[in-house]
Amino acid sequence: MLTTLIKLRTEPNVATPALPRTQYRINSIDLLRGLVMIIMALDHVRDFTHREAMIDDPLNFATTTPLLFFTRWITHFCAPVFVFLAGTSGFLQSLRKSTKELSLFLIKRGLWLVLLEVTLITFAITFDVHWGILGLQTIWAIGISMVFLGLAVWLPFKAILALGLLIVLGHNSLDFYEAGHKGGYSVFYSLLHRQGFFPLWDNHGLLILYPFLSWTGLMLLGYCFGKIFTLYEGVQRRKVLTAIGLGVIAFFIALRATNTYGDPSHWSTQKNSLFTVLSFINTTKYPPSLLYMCMTIGPAILFLAWMNNFKNGLSRIITVYGRVPFFYYVLHFYLIHAVALVLSLLRGHSFAAGAAGAPNIPFKFVFPGEGVSLGVTYLIWLGVVVVLYPLCKRFSDYKQTHRQWWLSYL
């Protein structure tokens, strides 16, 4: 993978012309982005409605089942794929923007996303009118990474690539420092590489769920990855993407097998061969380890290689979600939490009790040990996705036929 990306910059362009400067949408990117947005909703529906969500970890091998494990594990693809593709989209936008225009856009949009994370999205997740917890989650990580990408686009391509590789390949060296560290961590370090909670004032606190360092590195690599689409097309592009995707997967398998570097959690032999495989693929998301990123990005690149010409009714539906991901993201949290609110009322809780919430649970109207079965969780997930489709389709059509400046921020 590394040599292929470097060659993209240093070798002459002998491929057939791929993307003209006026064409910057790739069908397989929108399709993949839409697919991960749909899958993402499954994890959030499980968080809010599954009866075991607040009392156990679906990745706990002592209590989980293969179906529950995969219900959680499959959603691991969502955040890294979205961050990686956000970087790729940034590069494709450079085909129609000057460096100054792209830099300002990425910085402004990144700051806008950070603001929305601690306001609109925090409320959607908590339903806490007092904003007792300010959560820095996925949108924060994307936003702050966009800010750094907006600064990095002024650098030579090789420098951006080198910086991205340095972060992604090297950030797990901090695991050795953390393993021997005693006591707490500063806010700065937690923002960089470790989850943490920090009191602010009165009954308010800052919850850092997505430290940004490795996400930023991944977005930088996604930006460099976008160059492939300007150098190759058709069968040639498919071969290049396939080689990179298989290379990343092979790198994951080889490094994971050593149990030496790339993830703070080692795999181990379990009660049977299936659970041993589950242990092998159970990598660390917070923050995303090198192996976690390889495990998810490798298959994603293979998807991009082979699905660009896949077009039917289903792909067109999925692509709709991929064209309006942020719009969908905000709406799906409000809808899922509204469903949880209704379920709590149906179980006999008063609105006041739900609004007060349960101890140590940041979500209002969610109570530990209460909820629905995994099968019903899947039905709710499908219902959420279907209900949001008409709204996403209408907004997608609007974005494709209108050019107001604010549309690029949604």
Secondary structure, DSSP 4 states (H G I P E B T S, - for coil): -HHHHHHHHHS---SPP---TT----HHHHHHHHHHHHHHHHHHHHHHHBTTTTTS-TT-TTT--HHHHHHHHGGGGHHHHHHHHHHHHHHHHTTTS-HHHHHHHHHHHHHHHHHHIIIIIHHHHH--TT--EEEE-HHHHHHHHHHHHHHHTTS-HHHHHHHHHHHHHHGGGHHHHHHH--S---HHHHHHH--EEEE-STT-EEEE-S-SHHHHHHHHHHHHHTTHHHH--HHHHHHHHHHHHHHHHHHHHHHHHHTSSS-SS-----SSHHHHHHHHH---TTTTPHHHHHHHHHHHHHHHHH-TT--SHHHHHHHHHHHSHHHHHHHHHHHHHHHHHHHHHHTT--HHHHHH--TT-SSTT--TT-SB-HHHHHHHHHHHHHHHHHHHHHHHHHHHH---GGGGG-
